[in-house]
Amino acid sequence: MVTDSRSPMRLYLIQVGTRTFPGPPPFDMSAGCYLVQTHDGQNILIDSGVPDDYTLSGGTSLENARTIIAHLQELALAPDDIDLVVCTHLDIDHVGFHDAFPAAEFVIQRQEYESARAGHERYQNGGAHWNHPALRYRIVDGDTELLPGLSLIKTSGHTPGHQSVLLHLPETGAILLVIDAVPLGRLFTTDRKSWPFDDNEEQLIVSTQKLLDLAELEDAMVIFGHDGEQWRTLKKAPEFYG
């Protein structure tokens, strides 16, 4: 059990929107981000969700949309209360309010940051949010212990420098946030194929195996990034895992 004062104390799952897609096969999609609070009072945001003007392919909008700012207000927090923002990757549905947190330090994988700054096309529609001149980035390379009990796990494949997050909570134990490395529970297998928005199928499969091994090693609760069916069963903010 992690006892360091900097270790995670609670985890909030923050759902910022939902949508049902017809497929094939059909699936319920959840869009979200996460808030970790540590024993010594740090607030660590993982991704910042969907921007106000976001539309899905075909021009449709998210249902049940609610911004990260509104969720934080419900928790009696303002943007300046956020100490760190972990950028799992820079797709627009994960960076929509980055520019609302200029007081925070942003933590990102080098490969992701350099790919975006070099002009990778997939990131440009969110550039006003993640590339705001007021933001400060800390660059990491590969798997990194960010704090005692909270580690960043490089899981390339969906994007060049995607990262997942492993944390340990006092009562719940290990939780593995796989984010978009494995967006749906039914894809948590190395037999999977890449989707149109995945960057590299070979890396995706390697990362999936890495996460499968880590989940088994840590006996972790695995939370999938966009699995609406799973998210219906989870505690969501203002409830939390402790």
Contacts in CASP RR format, 6 or more apart in sequence:
PFRMAT RR
TARGET T0000
AUTHOR 0000-0000-0000
METHOD contacts of the structure
MODEL  1
MVTDSRSPMRLYLIQVGTRTFPGPPPFDMSAGCYLVQTHDGQNILIDSGV
PDDYTLSGGTSLENARTIIAHLQELALAPDDIDLVVCTHLDIDHVGFHDA
FPAAEFVIQRQEYESARAGHERYQNGGAHWNHPALRYRIVDGDTELLPGL
SLIKTSGHTPGHQSVLLHLPETGAILLVIDAVPLGRLFTTDRKSWPFDDN
EEQLIVSTQKLLDLAELEDAMVIFGHDGEQWRTLKKAPEFYG
1 168 0 8 1.000
1 170 0 8 1.000
2 8 0 8 1.000
2 148 0 8 1.000
2 149 0 8 1.000
2 168 0 8 1.000
4 39 0 8 1.000
4 147 0 8 1.000
4 148 0 8 1.000
4 149 0 8 1.000
5 38 0 8 1.000
5 39 0 8 1.000
5 40 0 8 1.000
6 38 0 8 1.000
6 39 0 8 1.000
6 40 0 8 1.000
6 42 0 8 1.000
6 147 0 8 1.000
6 148 0 8 1.000
7 38 0 8 1.000
7 39 0 8 1.000
7 147 0 8 1.000
7 148 0 8 1.000
7 149 0 8 1.000
7 150 0 8 1.000
7 168 0 8 1.000
8 36 0 8 1.000
8 37 0 8 1.000
8 38 0 8 1.000
8 39 0 8 1.000
8 147 0 8 1.000
8 149 0 8 1.000
8 150 0 8 1.000
8 167 0 8 1.000
8 168 0 8 1.000
8 169 0 8 1.000
9 37 0 8 1.000
9 38 0 8 1.000
9 39 0 8 1.000
9 41 0 8 1.000
9 169 0 8 1.000
9 170 0 8 1.000
9 242 0 8 1.000
10 36 0 8 1.000
10 37 0 8 1.000
10 169 0 8 1.000
10 240 0 8 1.000
10 241 0 8 1.000
10 242 0 8 1.000
11 34 0 8 1.000
11 35 0 8 1.000
11 36 0 8 1.000
11 37 0 8 1.000
11 167 0 8 1.000
11 169 0 8 1.000
11 172 0 8 1.000
11 175 0 8 1.000
11 240 0 8 1.000
11 241 0 8 1.000
11 242 0 8 1.000
12 34 0 8 1.000
12 35 0 8 1.000
12 36 0 8 1.000
12 37 0 8 1.000
12 71 0 8 1.000
12 75 0 8 1.000
12 236 0 8 1.000
12 237 0 8 1.000
12 238 0 8 1.000
12 239 0 8 1.000
12 240 0 8 1.000
13 32 0 8 1.000
13 34 0 8 1.000
13 223 0 8 1.000
13 231 0 8 1.000
13 234 0 8 1.000
13 235 0 8 1.000
13 236 0 8 1.000
13 237 0 8 1.000
13 241 0 8 1.000
14 32 0 8 1.000
14 33 0 8 1.000
14 34 0 8 1.000
14 35 0 8 1.000
14 68 0 8 1.000
14 71 0 8 1.000
14 236 0 8 1.000
14 237 0 8 1.000
15 30 0 8 1.000
15 31 0 8 1.000
15 32 0 8 1.000
15 64 0 8 1.000
15 66 0 8 1.000
15 231 0 8 1.000
15 236 0 8 1.000
15 237 0 8 1.000
16 31 0 8 1.000
16 32 0 8 1.000
16 33 0 8 1.000
16 49 0 8 1.000
16 50 0 8 1.000
16 62 0 8 1.000
16 65 0 8 1.000
16 66 0 8 1.000
16 67 0 8 1.000
16 68 0 8 1.000
16 71 0 8 1.000
17 30 0 8 1.000
17 31 0 8 1.000
17 32 0 8 1.000
17 50 0 8 1.000
17 62 0 8 1.000
17 63 0 8 1.000
17 64 0 8 1.000
17 65 0 8 1.000
17 66 0 8 1.000
18 28 0 8 1.000
18 29 0 8 1.000
18 30 0 8 1.000
18 31 0 8 1.000
18 62 0 8 1.000
18 63 0 8 1.000
18 64 0 8 1.000
18 228 0 8 1.000
18 231 0 8 1.000
19 28 0 8 1.000
19 29 0 8 1.000
19 31 0 8 1.000
19 56 0 8 1.000
19 60 0 8 1.000
19 62 0 8 1.000
19 63 0 8 1.000
20 26 0 8 1.000
20 27 0 8 1.000
20 28 0 8 1.000
20 29 0 8 1.000
20 63 0 8 1.000
21 27 0 8 1.000
21 28 0 8 1.000
21 29 0 8 1.000
27 184 0 8 1.000
27 227 0 8 1.000
27 228 0 8 1.000
27 229 0 8 1.000
28 227 0 8 1.000
28 228 0 8 1.000
28 229 0 8 1.000
28 232 0 8 1.000
29 226 0 8 1.000
29 228 0 8 1.000
30 225 0 8 1.000
30 226 0 8 1.000
30 227 0 8 1.000
30 228 0 8 1.000
30 230 0 8 1.000
30 231 0 8 1.000
31 49 0 8 1.000
31 50 0 8 1.000
31 62 0 8 1.000
31 93 0 8 1.000
31 226 0 8 1.000
32 47 0 8 1.000
32 49 0 8 1.000
32 50 0 8 1.000
32 225 0 8 1.000
33 45 0 8 1.000
33 46 0 8 1.000
33 47 0 8 1.000
33 48 0 8 1.000
33 49 0 8 1.000
33 68 0 8 1.000
33 94 0 8 1.000
34 45 0 8 1.000
34 46 0 8 1.000
34 47 0 8 1.000
34 165 0 8 1.000
34 177 0 8 1.000
35 43 0 8 1.000
35 44 0 8 1.000
35 45 0 8 1.000
35 46 0 8 1.000
35 72 0 8 1.000
35 75 0 8 1.000
35 237 0 8 1.000
36 43 0 8 1.000
36 44 0 8 1.000
36 45 0 8 1.000
36 46 0 8 1.000
36 150 0 8 1.000
36 167 0 8 1.000
37 43 0 8 1.000
37 44 0 8 1.000
38 44 0 8 1.000
38 147 0 8 1.000
42 83 0 8 1.000
42 84 0 8 1.000
42 147 0 8 1.000
43 77 0 8 1.000
43 81 0 8 1.000
43 82 0 8 1.000
43 83 0 8 1.000
43 84 0 8 1.000
44 82 0 8 1.000
44 83 0 8 1.000
44 84 0 8 1.000
44 85 0 8 1.000
44 86 0 8 1.000
44 146 0 8 1.000
44 147 0 8 1.000
44 150 0 8 1.000
45 68 0 8 1.000
45 82 0 8 1.000
45 84 0 8 1.000
45 85 0 8 1.000
45 86 0 8 1.000
45 101 0 8 1.000
45 104 0 8 1.000
46 85 0 8 1.000
46 86 0 8 1.000
46 88 0 8 1.000
46 165 0 8 1.000
46 177 0 8 1.000
47 85 0 8 1.000
47 86 0 8 1.000
47 87 0 8 1.000
47 88 0 8 1.000
47 94 0 8 1.000
47 95 0 8 1.000
47 179 0 8 1.000
48 68 0 8 1.000
48 85 0 8 1.000
48 94 0 8 1.000
48 95 0 8 1.000
48 96 0 8 1.000
48 97 0 8 1.000
48 98 0 8 1.000
48 100 0 8 1.000
48 101 0 8 1.000
48 129 0 8 1.000
49 67 0 8 1.000
49 68 0 8 1.000
49 93 0 8 1.000
49 94 0 8 1.000
49 95 0 8 1.000
49 96 0 8 1.000
49 97 0 8 1.000
50 62 0 8 1.000
50 65 0 8 1.000
50 67 0 8 1.000
50 92 0 8 1.000
50 93 0 8 1.000
50 96 0 8 1.000
51 92 0 8 1.000
51 96 0 8 1.000
51 97 0 8 1.000
51 126 0 8 1.000
51 129 0 8 1.000
52 67 0 8 1.000
54 61 0 8 1.000
54 62 0 8 1.000
54 92 0 8 1.000
54 93 0 8 1.000
54 96 0 8 1.000
55 61 0 8 1.000
56 62 0 8 1.000
67 97 0 8 1.000
68 97 0 8 1.000
68 100 0 8 1.000
69 79 0 8 1.000
69 97 0 8 1.000
69 100 0 8 1.000
71 237 0 8 1.000
72 78 0 8 1.000
72 79 0 8 1.000
72 81 0 8 1.000
72 82 0 8 1.000
74 237 0 8 1.000
74 238 0 8 1.000
75 237 0 8 1.000
75 238 0 8 1.000
79 100 0 8 1.000
79 101 0 8 1.000
79 103 0 8 1.000
79 104 0 8 1.000
80 103 0 8 1.000
82 101 0 8 1.000
82 103 0 8 1.000
82 104 0 8 1.000
83 104 0 8 1.000
83 105 0 8 1.000
84 104 0 8 1.000
84 105 0 8 1.000
84 106 0 8 1.000
84 107 0 8 1.000
84 146 0 8 1.000
85 98 0 8 1.000
85 101 0 8 1.000
85 104 0 8 1.000
85 105 0 8 1.000
85 106 0 8 1.000
85 107 0 8 1.000
86 106 0 8 1.000
86 107 0 8 1.000
86 146 0 8 1.000
86 152 0 8 1.000
86 163 0 8 1.000
86 165 0 8 1.000
87 94 0 8 1.000
87 95 0 8 1.000
87 98 0 8 1.000
87 106 0 8 1.000
87 107 0 8 1.000
87 108 0 8 1.000
87 112 0 8 1.000
87 130 0 8 1.000
87 137 0 8 1.000
87 163 0 8 1.000
88 94 0 8 1.000
88 162 0 8 1.000
88 163 0 8 1.000
88 164 0 8 1.000
88 165 0 8 1.000
88 177 0 8 1.000
88 179 0 8 1.000
88 180 0 8 1.000
89 112 0 8 1.000
89 158 0 8 1.000
89 159 0 8 1.000
89 161 0 8 1.000
89 162 0 8 1.000
89 163 0 8 1.000
89 179 0 8 1.000
89 180 0 8 1.000
90 108 0 8 1.000
90 112 0 8 1.000
90 113 0 8 1.000
90 116 0 8 1.000
90 123 0 8 1.000
90 126 0 8 1.000
90 127 0 8 1.000
90 130 0 8 1.000
90 159 0 8 1.000
91 122 0 8 1.000
91 123 0 8 1.000
91 159 0 8 1.000
91 180 0 8 1.000
91 197 0 8 1.000
92 123 0 8 1.000
92 125 0 8 1.000
92 126 0 8 1.000
92 129 0 8 1.000
94 179 0 8 1.000
94 180 0 8 1.000
95 126 0 8 1.000
95 127 0 8 1.000
95 129 0 8 1.000
95 130 0 8 1.000
96 126 0 8 1.000
96 129 0 8 1.000
96 130 0 8 1.000
97 129 0 8 1.000
98 106 0 8 1.000
98 129 0 8 1.000
98 130 0 8 1.000
98 132 0 8 1.000
98 135 0 8 1.000
99 128 0 8 1.000
99 129 0 8 1.000
99 130 0 8 1.000
99 132 0 8 1.000
99 134 0 8 1.000
99 135 0 8 1.000
101 135 0 8 1.000
102 132 0 8 1.000
102 134 0 8 1.000
102 135 0 8 1.000
104 136 0 8 1.000
105 136 0 8 1.000
105 137 0 8 1.000
105 138 0 8 1.000
106 135 0 8 1.000
106 136 0 8 1.000
106 137 0 8 1.000
106 138 0 8 1.000
107 137 0 8 1.000
107 138 0 8 1.000
107 140 0 8 1.000
107 146 0 8 1.000
107 152 0 8 1.000
108 137 0 8 1.000
108 138 0 8 1.000
108 139 0 8 1.000
108 140 0 8 1.000
108 163 0 8 1.000
109 139 0 8 1.000
109 140 0 8 1.000
109 141 0 8 1.000
109 142 0 8 1.000
109 152 0 8 1.000
109 154 0 8 1.000
109 161 0 8 1.000
109 162 0 8 1.000
109 163 0 8 1.000
110 139 0 8 1.000
110 140 0 8 1.000
110 141 0 8 1.000
111 154 0 8 1.000
111 156 0 8 1.000
111 160 0 8 1.000
111 161 0 8 1.000
112 159 0 8 1.000
112 160 0 8 1.000
112 161 0 8 1.000
112 162 0 8 1.000
112 163 0 8 1.000
113 137 0 8 1.000
113 139 0 8 1.000
115 123 0 8 1.000
115 159 0 8 1.000
115 160 0 8 1.000
115 161 0 8 1.000
116 123 0 8 1.000
116 127 0 8 1.000
116 130 0 8 1.000
116 131 0 8 1.000
117 131 0 8 1.000
120 160 0 8 1.000
122 159 0 8 1.000
122 197 0 8 1.000
122 199 0 8 1.000
123 130 0 8 1.000
140 146 0 8 1.000
140 152 0 8 1.000
142 152 0 8 1.000
142 154 0 8 1.000
142 163 0 8 1.000
143 151 0 8 1.000
143 152 0 8 1.000
143 153 0 8 1.000
143 154 0 8 1.000
144 151 0 8 1.000
144 152 0 8 1.000
145 151 0 8 1.000
145 152 0 8 1.000
146 152 0 8 1.000
149 166 0 8 1.000
149 167 0 8 1.000
149 168 0 8 1.000
150 165 0 8 1.000
150 166 0 8 1.000
150 167 0 8 1.000
150 168 0 8 1.000
151 165 0 8 1.000
151 166 0 8 1.000
151 167 0 8 1.000
152 163 0 8 1.000
152 164 0 8 1.000
152 165 0 8 1.000
153 163 0 8 1.000
153 164 0 8 1.000
153 165 0 8 1.000
153 166 0 8 1.000
153 210 0 8 1.000
153 211 0 8 1.000
153 214 0 8 1.000
154 161 0 8 1.000
154 162 0 8 1.000
154 163 0 8 1.000
154 207 0 8 1.000
155 162 0 8 1.000
155 163 0 8 1.000
155 164 0 8 1.000
155 178 0 8 1.000
155 179 0 8 1.000
155 181 0 8 1.000
155 207 0 8 1.000
155 210 0 8 1.000
155 211 0 8 1.000
156 162 0 8 1.000
156 199 0 8 1.000
156 200 0 8 1.000
156 203 0 8 1.000
156 204 0 8 1.000
156 206 0 8 1.000
156 207 0 8 1.000
157 181 0 8 1.000
157 194 0 8 1.000
157 198 0 8 1.000
157 199 0 8 1.000
157 200 0 8 1.000
157 201 0 8 1.000
157 203 0 8 1.000
157 204 0 8 1.000
157 207 0 8 1.000
158 180 0 8 1.000
158 181 0 8 1.000
158 183 0 8 1.000
158 197 0 8 1.000
158 198 0 8 1.000
158 199 0 8 1.000
158 204 0 8 1.000
159 180 0 8 1.000
159 199 0 8 1.000
160 199 0 8 1.000
160 200 0 8 1.000
162 179 0 8 1.000
162 180 0 8 1.000
162 181 0 8 1.000
162 207 0 8 1.000
163 179 0 8 1.000
164 176 0 8 1.000
164 177 0 8 1.000
164 178 0 8 1.000
164 179 0 8 1.000
164 181 0 8 1.000
164 211 0 8 1.000
165 176 0 8 1.000
165 177 0 8 1.000
165 179 0 8 1.000
166 174 0 8 1.000
166 175 0 8 1.000
166 176 0 8 1.000
166 177 0 8 1.000
166 214 0 8 1.000
166 218 0 8 1.000
166 220 0 8 1.000
167 174 0 8 1.000
167 175 0 8 1.000
167 177 0 8 1.000
168 174 0 8 1.000
168 175 0 8 1.000
169 175 0 8 1.000
169 241 0 8 1.000
169 242 0 8 1.000
170 242 0 8 1.000
171 241 0 8 1.000
171 242 0 8 1.000
172 221 0 8 1.000
172 241 0 8 1.000
172 242 0 8 1.000
173 220 0 8 1.000
173 221 0 8 1.000
174 218 0 8 1.000
174 219 0 8 1.000
174 220 0 8 1.000
174 221 0 8 1.000
175 220 0 8 1.000
175 221 0 8 1.000
175 222 0 8 1.000
175 223 0 8 1.000
175 241 0 8 1.000
176 211 0 8 1.000
176 214 0 8 1.000
176 215 0 8 1.000
176 218 0 8 1.000
176 220 0 8 1.000
176 221 0 8 1.000
176 222 0 8 1.000
176 223 0 8 1.000
177 223 0 8 1.000
177 225 0 8 1.000
178 188 0 8 1.000
178 211 0 8 1.000
178 222 0 8 1.000
178 223 0 8 1.000
178 224 0 8 1.000
178 225 0 8 1.000
179 225 0 8 1.000
180 225 0 8 1.000
180 226 0 8 1.000
181 204 0 8 1.000
181 207 0 8 1.000
181 208 0 8 1.000
181 211 0 8 1.000
182 188 0 8 1.000
182 208 0 8 1.000
182 211 0 8 1.000
182 222 0 8 1.000
182 224 0 8 1.000
182 225 0 8 1.000
183 224 0 8 1.000
183 225 0 8 1.000
183 226 0 8 1.000
183 227 0 8 1.000
184 224 0 8 1.000
184 225 0 8 1.000
184 226 0 8 1.000
184 227 0 8 1.000
185 222 0 8 1.000
185 224 0 8 1.000
185 227 0 8 1.000
185 230 0 8 1.000
187 208 0 8 1.000
187 224 0 8 1.000
188 208 0 8 1.000
188 211 0 8 1.000
188 212 0 8 1.000
188 222 0 8 1.000
188 224 0 8 1.000
189 208 0 8 1.000
189 212 0 8 1.000
190 205 0 8 1.000
190 208 0 8 1.000
190 209 0 8 1.000
190 212 0 8 1.000
192 204 0 8 1.000
192 205 0 8 1.000
192 208 0 8 1.000
193 201 0 8 1.000
194 200 0 8 1.000
194 201 0 8 1.000
194 204 0 8 1.000
198 204 0 8 1.000
211 222 0 8 1.000
214 220 0 8 1.000
215 222 0 8 1.000
223 230 0 8 1.000
223 234 0 8 1.000
224 230 0 8 1.000
235 241 0 8 1.000
END
